[in-house]
Amino acid sequence: MHNSFICDCRMSSLSVDINTPPSGTENDEGNFMQEGGYFDDIFPTGLELDEVSDAATYYPSINYRFPEQSELRNYELLSKIGEGAFSKVFKAVDITGNGQVPVAIKAIKKKSVYIRDEEIDHDPEGDEEIKNSSRKQIINEIAIHRMVSKNSPHFTKFIDFEESATYFYLVSELVTGGEIFDKIVQLTYFSEDLARHVITQVAIAVKHMHYMGIVHRDIKPENLLFEPIPFHGRNGNIQKEDTFKLGVGGGGIGLVKLMDFGLSKRISSNTAKTPCGTMEYSAPEIFKSEEYSMKVDMWGIGCVLFTLLCGYPPFYEKNQSKLVRKISKGDYEFLAPWWDDISSGAKNAIIHLLEVDPKKRYDIDDFLNDPWLNSYDCLNSPNSNTYATIEDILNGSFDERTENLHSALSCELQKQVNTIPHENDSSEFIYMVEEDRHLRGSWTGELMMPFTLDLKRSSVYRRRKDKLFFW
Ligand SMILES: Nc1ncnc2c1ncn2[C@@H]1O[C@H](COP(=O)(O)OP(=O)(O)OP(=O)(O)O)[C@@H](O)[C@H]1O
């Protein structure tokens, strides 16, 4: 489903001047299409779906390097850096003079979103309804992305939005390290300190979301990106983690950012009912159709932590119904020899996260206070080069905000908590919901998101399984 993160920085060779807008599509103010769409107040580049659809015909047929470029107005796509089930993600630059820092653009083909809806909607009342529901999904993703990333470094920053006849374009901060998933593949598994470094930052991000009344619902290593820090594999071996430094990171992983809000949801009463997520990381209550809450994210954190520490996910079965049975019973093991050297503190944290009963499961504050999470092995080894050096600071791999994750945690949380709009005074979100009501057609409840069982890239698992087999 995802391509590896290959940051190819070559400029695309466009054969036309894409700074020149297509004729006949601008209004007097220079805005593309008619103003007044409900996106306009939320997103400066907002466009109305129907008006845009007609405009597609004005585009000259040009051989762009990427077809997604042809209808994109303000950015030039440079290279493809990722792919989701229904989208392609590109490295791009703003061509309107609003900054030269490269950004990431997720181009979602509308048709694929509509087809996905058709597959899962049992009784669609026609195209319009499907379009509206898809649009609602996208609005939801953008609004949540925009809200949560405003005041926290642990999310990819939301930057902009464009809509054309064929695509939704979501513009966000470009994170250059790649996915944590690929790091697990590269290193096979992480030291406990590096696992703490990653999962603490995920927990801070989740705390931020939960405080805003938003549940992410798709926490997995593929949705965790990182800013790189210099990496020197032990003895030149790139598959061995280097020294971990508190406040800096290790294994080439610095700041960690949570992304992909496609399944995120604002839940007012702390509960939600729509089954969704990536199967291996989904909590048992989802399969049991019970009401579930913010605690599903805690299960996701548990699955990620387990995977970071041993290199394979806690639940894996090719057969989906067997997988569901295993998850429902919380049937996982700390298999020897993989878990022999992993501390009881780490196992204890996982046991509390992978607790089948959501009422007994850790909530985000319980996890942030977990003793294992709040201790670092490197602090107990006097000879190790634990802290950031001048070199780290000079080469930018030192992140002041996380100078000492151990103590910065509470300070960071406090800072974030102070800037989070409280549930009741989140006018932006309320506004979005109000605007949603203006959608044509009726909105008939939530979509059932399909489970995506994708272990194609889980070479981690295969590698571990092979090793187990030959052990
Ligand atoms: N801001 C970003 N910076 C760098 N890479 C990114 C960024 N956003 C996305 N990517 C890359 O593109 C991939 C796909 O993005 P994303 O997960 O948002 O797409 P999706 O269609 O929602 O995927 P999925 O099918 O998992 O839901 C990511 O896994 C990541 O490798």
Ligand as a Chemical Component Dictionary entry (heavy atoms), coordinates in Angstrom:
data_LIG
# 
_chem_comp.id                   LIG 
_chem_comp.type                 NON-POLYMER 
_chem_comp.pdbx_formal_charge   0 
_chem_comp.three_letter_code    LIG 
# 
loop_
_chem_comp_atom.comp_id 
_chem_comp_atom.atom_id 
_chem_comp_atom.alt_atom_id 
_chem_comp_atom.type_symbol 
_chem_comp_atom.charge 
_chem_comp_atom.model_Cartn_x 
_chem_comp_atom.model_Cartn_y 
_chem_comp_atom.model_Cartn_z 
_chem_comp_atom.pdbx_ordinal 
LIG N1  N1  N 0 3.575  15.221 5.370 1  
LIG C1  C1  C 0 4.232  14.171 4.877 2  
LIG N2  N2  N 0 5.574  14.188 4.784 3  
LIG C2  C2  C 0 6.240  13.129 4.281 4  
LIG N3  N3  N 0 5.658  12.012 3.830 5  
LIG C3  C3  C 0 4.324  11.929 3.884 6  
LIG C4  C4  C 0 3.537  13.000 4.408 7  
LIG N4  N4  N 0 2.239  12.643 4.341 8  
LIG C5  C5  C 0 2.216  11.414 3.816 9  
LIG N5  N5  N 0 3.458  10.972 3.538 10 
LIG C6  C6  C 0 3.830  9.671  2.964 11 
LIG O1  O1  O 0 2.766  9.193  2.144 12 
LIG C7  C7  C 0 2.235  7.964  2.671 13 
LIG C8  C8  C 0 0.724  7.912  2.457 14 
LIG O2  O2  O 0 0.105  8.979  3.153 15 
LIG P1  P1  P 0 -1.258 8.791  3.945 16 
LIG O3  O3  O 0 -1.102 7.685  4.958 17 
LIG O4  O4  O 0 -1.700 10.104 4.446 18 
LIG O5  O5  O 0 -2.200 8.296  2.779 19 
LIG P2  P2  P 0 -3.534 7.463  2.952 20 
LIG O6  O6  O 0 -4.186 7.376  1.629 21 
LIG O7  O7  O 0 -4.322 8.073  4.066 22 
LIG O8  O8  O 0 -2.940 6.093  3.414 23 
LIG P3  P3  P 0 -3.741 4.886  4.032 24 
LIG O9  O9  O 0 -4.089 4.045  2.857 25 
LIG O10 O10 O 0 -2.747 4.248  4.975 26 
LIG O11 O11 O 0 -4.910 5.443  4.747 27 
LIG C9  C9  C 0 2.653  7.983  4.131 28 
LIG O12 O12 O 0 2.707  6.699  4.685 29 
LIG C10 C10 C 0 4.017  8.661  4.066 30 
LIG O13 O13 O 0 5.020  7.757  3.698 31 
# 
loop_
_chem_comp_bond.comp_id 
_chem_comp_bond.atom_id_1 
_chem_comp_bond.atom_id_2 
_chem_comp_bond.value_order 
_chem_comp_bond.pdbx_ordinal 
LIG N1  C1  SING 1  
LIG C1  N2  SING 2  
LIG C1  C4  DOUB 3  
LIG N2  C2  DOUB 4  
LIG C2  N3  SING 5  
LIG N3  C3  DOUB 6  
LIG C3  C4  SING 7  
LIG C3  N5  SING 8  
LIG C4  N4  SING 9  
LIG N4  C5  DOUB 10 
LIG C5  N5  SING 11 
LIG N5  C6  SING 12 
LIG C6  O1  SING 13 
LIG C6  C10 SING 14 
LIG O1  C7  SING 15 
LIG C7  C8  SING 16 
LIG C7  C9  SING 17 
LIG C8  O2  SING 18 
LIG O2  P1  SING 19 
LIG P1  O3  DOUB 20 
LIG P1  O4  SING 21 
LIG P1  O5  SING 22 
LIG O5  P2  SING 23 
LIG P2  O6  DOUB 24 
LIG P2  O7  SING 25 
LIG P2  O8  SING 26 
LIG O8  P3  SING 27 
LIG P3  O9  DOUB 28 
LIG P3  O10 SING 29 
LIG P3  O11 SING 30 
LIG C9  O12 SING 31 
LIG C9  C10 SING 32 
LIG C10 O13 SING 33 
# 
